[in-house]
Amino acid sequence: MNDNFKAVRSYLALEDQNPLPNQDIPSMDFLIWNCRGVGNKRFKRNMRELVQIHKQDLFFIETKMDFNSMEMFFNCMGFTASAHVDPTGHSGDIWMIWNPNVVNVHVVEANSQLITTTISRQDFPDWLLSAVYASPNNNKQDNLWEHLEAISQNVTQPWLVA
């Protein structure tokens, strides 16, 4: 564990005497999945099993399937809130699905390559999540990196880019 902390300090250019952020904060389970075959029986079975075992509160799914065709499936599992970006050209959909009884998600921005949200939950500090589905086009990727850099200039809370 100490080696991991040293590695994190090194990556973040923190001095040895600076403590890392509070490690006693409870965790939050969520799933990020670049998935082919959303909508087939195997996906649905696996998704139900993942939720039953790991009790995720939030999902981020990258897929090529239209969200509206799966909305009822997620609603029946208790994930009744969502944000999604429809595909543009050859890019896929970005879906964020969550249980609003457990977690509050406020969409800050959504475009063809990312959804940025503020995540709030009782007994947790608020944090920012940018769920990215980068374009295979190099120019669009460059624009995405520039945009993420611009976002980083104004972020004051913990931020996960996934």
C-alpha positions as a Markdown table, in Angstrom:
| # | Residue | x | y | z |
|---|---|---|---|---|
| 1 | Met | 0.0 | 0.0 | 0.0 |
| 2 | Asn | 2.8 | 2.4 | 0.8 |
| 3 | Asp | 4.4 | 1.8 | -2.6 |
| 4 | Asn | 1.0 | 2.8 | -4.2 |
| 5 | Phe | 0.9 | 6.0 | -2.1 |
| 6 | Lys | 4.5 | 6.8 | -3.1 |
| 7 | Ala | 3.6 | 6.2 | -6.8 |
| 8 | Val | 0.6 | 8.4 | -6.6 |
| 9 | Arg | 2.6 | 11.2 | -4.9 |
| 10 | Ser | 5.2 | 10.8 | -7.7 |
| 11 | Tyr | 2.6 | 11.0 | -10.4 |
| 12 | Leu | 1.0 | 14.1 | -8.8 |
| 13 | Ala | 4.3 | 15.7 | -8.0 |
| 14 | Leu | 3.5 | 15.9 | -4.3 |
| 15 | Glu | 6.2 | 16.2 | -1.8 |
| 16 | Asp | 6.7 | 13.3 | 0.7 |
| 17 | Gln | 5.5 | 15.3 | 3.6 |
| 18 | Asn | 2.2 | 16.3 | 2.0 |
| 19 | Pro | -0.5 | 13.9 | 3.0 |
| 20 | Leu | -2.7 | 12.4 | 0.3 |
| 21 | Pro | -6.4 | 13.4 | 0.5 |
| 22 | Asn | -8.5 | 11.7 | 3.2 |
| 23 | Gln | -8.4 | 8.0 | 2.6 |
| 24 | Asp | -11.2 | 7.3 | 5.1 |
| 25 | Ile | -13.9 | 8.5 | 2.7 |
| 26 | Pro | -16.3 | 5.7 | 1.8 |
| 27 | Ser | -16.2 | 4.5 | -1.8 |
| 28 | Met | -18.9 | 4.5 | -4.4 |
| 29 | Asp | -19.3 | 1.7 | -6.9 |
| 30 | Phe | -19.9 | 2.5 | -10.6 |
| 31 | Leu | -19.2 | 0.7 | -13.8 |
| 32 | Ile | -17.7 | 2.0 | -17.0 |
| 33 | Trp | -18.2 | -0.4 | -20.0 |
| 34 | Asn | -17.5 | -0.1 | -23.7 |
| 35 | Cys | -20.0 | -2.7 | -24.7 |
| 36 | Arg | -20.9 | -4.4 | -27.9 |
| 37 | Gly | -24.2 | -6.3 | -28.0 |
| 38 | Val | -26.1 | -4.0 | -25.6 |
| 39 | Gly | -29.7 | -5.3 | -25.8 |
| 40 | Asn | -29.0 | -8.9 | -26.4 |
| 41 | Lys | -29.9 | -11.5 | -23.7 |
| 42 | Arg | -26.3 | -12.0 | -22.7 |
| 43 | Phe | -25.7 | -8.3 | -21.9 |
| 44 | Lys | -29.0 | -8.1 | -19.9 |
| 45 | Arg | -28.1 | -11.2 | -17.9 |
| 46 | Asn | -24.6 | -10.0 | -17.2 |
| 47 | Met | -25.8 | -6.5 | -16.3 |
| 48 | Arg | -28.4 | -7.9 | -13.8 |
| 49 | Glu | -25.7 | -10.1 | -12.3 |
| 50 | Leu | -23.2 | -7.2 | -12.0 |
| 51 | Val | -25.8 | -5.1 | -10.2 |
| 52 | Gln | -26.8 | -7.9 | -7.9 |
| 53 | Ile | -23.2 | -8.7 | -6.9 |
| 54 | His | -21.6 | -5.2 | -6.9 |
| 55 | Lys | -24.6 | -3.0 | -6.2 |
| 56 | Gln | -23.4 | -0.2 | -8.6 |
| 57 | Asp | -25.0 | 3.2 | -8.2 |
| 58 | Leu | -24.0 | 4.6 | -11.6 |
| 59 | Phe | -23.2 | 3.2 | -15.0 |
| 60 | Phe | -21.3 | 4.7 | -18.0 |
| 61 | Ile | -21.8 | 2.7 | -21.1 |
| 62 | Glu | -20.3 | 3.3 | -24.6 |
| 63 | Thr | -22.2 | 1.6 | -27.3 |
| 64 | Lys | -23.6 | 1.9 | -30.8 |
| 65 | Met | -27.2 | 1.2 | -29.8 |
| 66 | Asp | -29.9 | 3.7 | -29.4 |
| 67 | Phe | -30.7 | 4.5 | -25.7 |
| 68 | Asn | -34.4 | 4.6 | -26.1 |
| 69 | Ser | -34.5 | 0.9 | -26.9 |
| 70 | Met | -33.0 | 0.0 | -23.5 |
| 71 | Glu | -34.5 | 2.6 | -21.2 |
| 72 | Met | -37.2 | 0.3 | -19.9 |
| 73 | Phe | -34.7 | -2.4 | -19.1 |
| 74 | Phe | -32.7 | 0.0 | -16.9 |
| 75 | Asn | -35.9 | 1.5 | -15.3 |
| 76 | Cys | -37.0 | -2.0 | -14.2 |
| 77 | Met | -33.6 | -2.4 | -12.4 |
| 78 | Gly | -34.1 | 0.9 | -10.5 |
| 79 | Phe | -31.9 | 3.0 | -12.7 |
| 80 | Thr | -34.6 | 5.6 | -13.6 |
| 81 | Ala | -32.4 | 8.6 | -14.3 |
| 82 | Ser | -30.1 | 9.0 | -17.3 |
| 83 | Ala | -28.2 | 11.3 | -19.6 |
| 84 | His | -27.1 | 10.2 | -23.0 |
| 85 | Val | -25.5 | 11.6 | -26.1 |
| 86 | Asp | -26.8 | 10.3 | -29.4 |
| 87 | Pro | -24.3 | 9.1 | -32.0 |
| 88 | Thr | -22.8 | 11.5 | -34.5 |
| 89 | Gly | -21.5 | 10.0 | -37.7 |
| 90 | His | -19.6 | 6.8 | -36.9 |
| 91 | Ser | -19.3 | 7.6 | -33.2 |
| 92 | Gly | -21.3 | 5.6 | -30.7 |
| 93 | Asp | -23.7 | 6.6 | -27.9 |
| 94 | Ile | -22.6 | 7.7 | -24.4 |
| 95 | Trp | -25.0 | 6.6 | -21.7 |
| 96 | Met | -24.9 | 7.5 | -18.0 |
| 97 | Ile | -27.5 | 5.7 | -16.0 |
| 98 | Trp | -28.1 | 6.0 | -12.2 |
| 99 | Asn | -30.4 | 5.4 | -9.4 |
| 100 | Pro | -31.7 | 8.8 | -8.2 |
| 101 | Asn | -32.6 | 7.4 | -4.8 |
| 102 | Val | -28.9 | 6.7 | -4.1 |
| 103 | Val | -26.9 | 9.3 | -6.1 |
| 104 | Asn | -27.6 | 12.8 | -7.5 |
| 105 | Val | -26.1 | 13.5 | -10.9 |
| 106 | His | -26.2 | 17.0 | -12.4 |
| 107 | Val | -25.1 | 17.1 | -16.1 |
| 108 | Val | -22.8 | 20.1 | -16.5 |
| 109 | Glu | -22.1 | 19.4 | -20.2 |
| 110 | Ala | -22.8 | 16.8 | -22.9 |
| 111 | Asn | -21.4 | 16.6 | -26.4 |
| 112 | Ser | -20.4 | 14.0 | -28.9 |
| 113 | Gln | -17.2 | 13.0 | -27.0 |
| 114 | Leu | -18.1 | 13.4 | -23.4 |
| 115 | Ile | -20.6 | 13.9 | -20.6 |
| 116 | Thr | -19.4 | 15.9 | -17.7 |
| 117 | Thr | -21.4 | 15.7 | -14.4 |
| 118 | Thr | -21.3 | 16.7 | -10.8 |
| 119 | Ile | -21.9 | 13.6 | -8.6 |
| 120 | Ser | -23.5 | 14.1 | -5.2 |
| 121 | Arg | -24.3 | 11.5 | -2.6 |
| 122 | Gln | -25.1 | 11.6 | 1.1 |
| 123 | Asp | -21.9 | 11.4 | 3.2 |
| 124 | Phe | -19.7 | 11.9 | 0.1 |
| 125 | Pro | -18.0 | 15.1 | -1.0 |
| 126 | Asp | -19.2 | 16.3 | -4.4 |
| 127 | Trp | -17.0 | 15.4 | -7.3 |
| 128 | Leu | -16.8 | 15.8 | -11.1 |
| 129 | Leu | -17.0 | 12.9 | -13.6 |
| 130 | Ser | -16.2 | 13.3 | -17.3 |
| 131 | Ala | -17.2 | 10.2 | -19.1 |
| 132 | Val | -15.3 | 10.2 | -22.4 |
| 133 | Tyr | -15.9 | 8.4 | -25.7 |
| 134 | Ala | -13.1 | 9.9 | -27.8 |
| 135 | Ser | -13.5 | 10.1 | -31.6 |
| 136 | Pro | -11.1 | 8.1 | -33.7 |
| 137 | Asn | -10.6 | 11.3 | -35.7 |
| 138 | Asn | -7.2 | 12.9 | -34.7 |
| 139 | Asn | -8.5 | 16.5 | -35.1 |
| 140 | Lys | -11.5 | 15.7 | -32.9 |
| 141 | Gln | -9.3 | 14.0 | -30.3 |
| 142 | Asp | -7.1 | 17.1 | -30.2 |
| 143 | Asn | -10.1 | 19.3 | -29.6 |
| 144 | Leu | -11.2 | 17.0 | -26.8 |
| 145 | Trp | -7.9 | 17.2 | -25.1 |
| 146 | Glu | -7.9 | 21.0 | -25.4 |
| 147 | His | -11.4 | 21.1 | -24.0 |
| 148 | Leu | -10.5 | 18.8 | -21.1 |
| 149 | Glu | -7.5 | 21.1 | -20.4 |
| 150 | Ala | -9.8 | 24.1 | -20.4 |
| 151 | Ile | -12.1 | 22.3 | -17.9 |
| 152 | Ser | -9.2 | 21.5 | -15.7 |
| 153 | Gln | -8.4 | 25.2 | -15.3 |
| 154 | Asn | -11.7 | 25.8 | -13.4 |
| 155 | Val | -12.1 | 22.5 | -11.4 |
| 156 | Thr | -12.0 | 23.0 | -7.7 |
| 157 | Gln | -13.3 | 19.6 | -6.6 |
| 158 | Pro | -12.1 | 16.0 | -7.2 |
| 159 | Trp | -12.4 | 15.1 | -10.9 |
| 160 | Leu | -12.3 | 11.7 | -12.6 |
| 161 | Val | -11.9 | 11.5 | -16.4 |
| 162 | Ala | -12.8 | 8.0 | -17.6 |
